[in-house]
Amino acid sequence: MANPRGDALRISRLSRREVLRVGAAIGGVALLSACGSSNETSTTSAGSGNFGGQAAISGLDTIVSAAPYVIAAQEFYTQHQLSISNVHLSGGTETIRAIRGGSGFGSAATISTVLAYQGGAKDLRIVGGGFNAASVVFVGLPDTTITSPEDLKGKKIGIAGTGSPVEFFANLAITKGGLKPGADAEVVSVGDYASVWPSVEKGIVDLGALVPPTSSKLITTGAGKVAITAAELHPGWADVCVCVTEKTLNADRDGLRRWMESVRAALTLIIDDVERAASIWGPALKLDAAVAQEALGSVPKEAWKVDIDEAGVRSAAEAAVSLGLTKQSDVSGLLDTSLLESL
């Protein structure tokens, strides 16, 4: 077997074509590694020994909510007898496909997990949290006069695409100010994520919906200023979750428990020593030290916990209903807290 620590530190990326090859069927299809090889199964039966495989992590090398997995890989996987490779997926839907297609476990947006479950993926289980706060921030130019939702009258908020939690939070910001979306203030889709900040700079919109560390780069350089944070608009939001298939959960509960313990250790490090946590996470994403520390430190400390509850999961389902992505907010059977209770 390869060096477990080397495996743990390797961050792989799956292309969209490889993700599609993984497939959405339950089991049966192996998760492909970045080097193109495949395995009969993604995990190593651990028992009291090593637990291995590929953890599918949404936004692993791009967004702050995935930071605990980068830190856990470097600092804690080996300590917990884990030979796991973290694999980057660009979005929640692709992550769920990878988890169901062969990975068996990972971290995805809670709203994506809820939608998959309600769409027929009844083999999915949410077994933990990891980022219990909304990561979206609304950023304006340094001289913006917007400091609260009440200041949004007559303003435009730029977002990437539609039908996402970002759109939900943009509309929520407007309604929190006692305003009506589309009448008193406007949410504008400006194209892809890379177009959001240029749209602010060009005056097309007044605020751009961003997430750390993208927003952190603007803040640390003085190019932008956070006007409103989604975390303040919706406390207790379960942004991402630890998601597994029922098959993987039943096959190796002890291995999954040790993986979650390693993630919890990383979360604790972020809370207790954000500077050290940033020194581990920052280089993995090629971030300046100040940017990495601002990104981790800007998140409410209560977000950094592996716990998750039904209220948090249900809030994601309710957001999906409000966006017209589903007609029901029922999440019965999706949450399984038995591993959390054993930590």
N, C-alpha and C positions, 0 to 999 in steps of 0.2 A: 504493500500500500504506500502511496505517496506520503510525504511528510505532512502530518495533519496540520501543522501550523502554516505550512505553505499553502495547503488547500484553503485554509480559513482566510488567508489574506488575499486570495485571488478573487478579483471582482470581474465577473464575466458579463458579456452583453449578448443578448439574443436579438437578431434582426427580426423584422416583422415577418419575413418569410419563414424563419425558423419557428417563430411563435405559432404561426398558422399550421406548420407541420406538426407541432405539438398536438394541436386539435383540441376540440372542446368536449370530446367524449370522456366519460368516466373511465379513468385508468386505461390500460391496454396500449397506450402510446407513450413511449419513453420521452422524457424531457431531454432535448439535445443540449450538450454543452457547447461552449463557444468554439471549441476546437473541432466540432462536428461529430464527435463520437456519441454513442448512445448506450444506455444501460437497460437491462431488463427491468430494473426498478430503481427509483431515485434514492432510496434510503437503504442504509445498512442496518440490518437487525442488530440492535444494540444490546438489549438486556442490561447487563452491568458493564458492558464494554463500550466501544466507540459507536456513536450515532453519526451517520454521514449522509451525504446527498447534496442537493442543490436547493437552496432557499430562494424562492422567487420573490424579489423585493421591488415593489413599484417605486420608481424614481430613485433608485439606489445611488446613482452618481449625479443627481440633479437637485433634490429637494431636502429640506431640513428634517422632515419627518422620518426619513430613512437613516439619519445619522446614527441612531443606536445600533444598527446592524453593522455599519462600518466599524464602529468602536468595538462592538462585541467580537467581531471577527479577529481583530488585532489583539485584543486584550484578554478575552474571556473564553473563546471557543475551546482552545486547547485545555484550559483549566477544567472545563466541564466535559472532557473526553468527546469532543465534537470534531469531526473532519468534514465540515460543511463549506461549500462554496456559495457565496452570495451571488445571485444573478440579477442583473439590471433588466427591468421591464419598463417601458416608457409610460404605461398607463394602467389604470385599474382593471379595465376589461382584459387587456393582454395578460396581466398578472393572474387573473382568475383562470384564464385559459391554460396558462402554464401550470398552475397548481392542480387543476383537474386533469390536465393532459399527462401528468407523470411526476411532477415535482412533489406534489402531495402536501406541501406546507410553504408558508411565506407570509408576506405582509402586503395588504392591498387596501385601497380606499374602502372605507366601510360602506359608503353608498353603492359602490360597484359590487361589493359582496352581497348586499341586500338585493340589488336588482337581479343578479345572477340567480340567487336563491329563489326569488319570486318568479323568475323566468323558467324554473324547472330544475335547477342545479341543487337538488335536495340532499346531495352528498356533502355539501359544504357545511362547515362548522366554524363559528367565530369562537376562539378559545382565549383570546387576550386582546389587550389594547396596544399601547406603545406611544401614542400621541393623541392625547385627549384634549385637544384644543383646535380651533380653526386656524389654519396657517396663513390664510389670505390677509393681505394688508392693502390698503388703498393709498397709493403714493402720488403726490403732486410735486410740482416744481418747488424749489426752496421758498419762494415767496407766496405760496398758496395761502389763502385766507380760510380755507376749509379746515375746521378742527373738530367738527361733530356732524352727525347726521342732519341736524337742523340747518346746516349751512349748504346743503345739497340742492336747495331750490334753484331751478334754472340751470343746473350743472349736468355734465355728462360723465359717466363712468365707463371707461374702456375695458373690455374683457376679451379673452381669447375664446372664440366659439360660443356656443349656446348649449343649454341643456346640461349644465355641469354645476357642482357645488359653488363654483365661483359666481355663476349667474344668480344662484339662490342668495348668496351673501350680498351681492350688489343690490338686489331688490330689497333685501332685508334692511340694508343700510338706509335706503330711501324711506321705507315704511317706518323705520324707527324714528325718523325725523318728522313723522306726521305728514309725509308727502305721498303722492301717488306715482308709482313707476309709470313712465310713458307720458305722463301729463305734467307733473311738477318737476320731474328729473328723469333723465334718460340713461338706460343701459345700452351701450353701443358695442356690437361685436366688431372688432377692428382687424380680425384675421387670426393669425397664429400668435403664440405666446411672444415670439420675438418682436411682434409689431406693437405690443402694448405700450412699452415705454416710449418708443419713437412717436406714437400718437399723442402722448402727453407733451413731449418736447415740441411738437409741431402745432400744438394748440387745438388739435382735433377733438380731444377730450380733456376734461379738467383733472381727472384722477385715473390712474391705471391700477387694475387689480393684479398684484404680484404676490409671490411667496419668497421667503428666504431660501437660499442666499442671494437670489437676484435682487431683491429689495435691499438687502444688506449692503451690497456693493454701492448702490446709490446713496444710501444713508452715510456710509463711512467716508465717501468722497465729497459729500455735500451737494451732490447733483440732484437729490430728491429729498422729500420729507414725507414721513408717514402722517396722513391726515386722520384716518380711521382704521381700526383693526377689527377684523371679524371676530376675534376671540372675545372682545368686549361686547359685541353685539349678541353673541350666542354662547354663553359660558357652558362648559360641559359637553361641547360637541365632540363626538368620537370620530376624529378625522381619518385615522387608519386603524386597522385591526390585524391581529394575528389570525390567519385563516388556514384551515387544514381540511383535508378530505376526511370523511368518516373512516375510510379504509386505513389511512395513515394513522389516525388517532387510535384506532383499535389495535394496529399492528405494533406500535412502539410508543406507548404512553411515557415510559421512563425517558427515552431519548428526547421526545418533544418537551418533556418537563425540564430537562437539563438545558435544552436550547432556550427555553423561555427564561430560565434562571440566568443564563448568560446575557440575555437581552435586558433583564431587570438590573443586572450589575452595571451594564452600560448606561442605563437610564439614571441610576444612582450616581454614577460618576459625573454625568452632565449636571445634575443638581448640586452635587457637593464641590466639584472642581471644574467649572466651565472652561477655565483657561487650559487645563490639561486635556479635557475632552476635545476642545477646539484644535489643540495641537495634533491630535490623532486624526480627527475627521477632516480638517482643512487640507492637509497635503493630499489626501485621497481624491479630493475634488479640485485640487490645484487652486485653492483659495488662499488669499493673503490671511495672515493670522488675525488681523483686526476684523476682517469680513466674517471669518468662521466664528469668532467669539461673539460678534454682534448678532449673527444669525441664531446661534444657540441661546444666547442670553436674552434675546428679545421674546422668546417663547415663555408663556406663563409656566412657572415651575410645576404647577399641578398637572401640566400636560404630560410631563415625563414620568409616566407610570404604566406598568404592564396591565393594570386592572382595567376592566371594562364592565359596564352594566347594561341591563336591558334598556334603560332609559336612553342611554347614549346611542345604542343601535336603533332604537325606535325613532329617535330624532333624525337620523339619516334617512330612514324610510319615509318619514313625514316630509322631509325636504324633497325627496324624489317625487312624491305625490304632488307637491306644490309646483314642481317643474314639468309636470305632465309626463314623467317617465314611467310611472306605474299608477295603478288605481287603488292600491291598498297599502296600508302601513303595518300590516300584521307581519311580525317576524318570529312567530311561534316556532320553536324547534331549531332555530338558527344558532342561538347562543348556548355554549356548553362551558360552564365555569369550573368543571371538575379539576382541570389541571391547575388553574389559579388557586383553587382551594388547597392543593397539595404542595404549593411552593413554600 
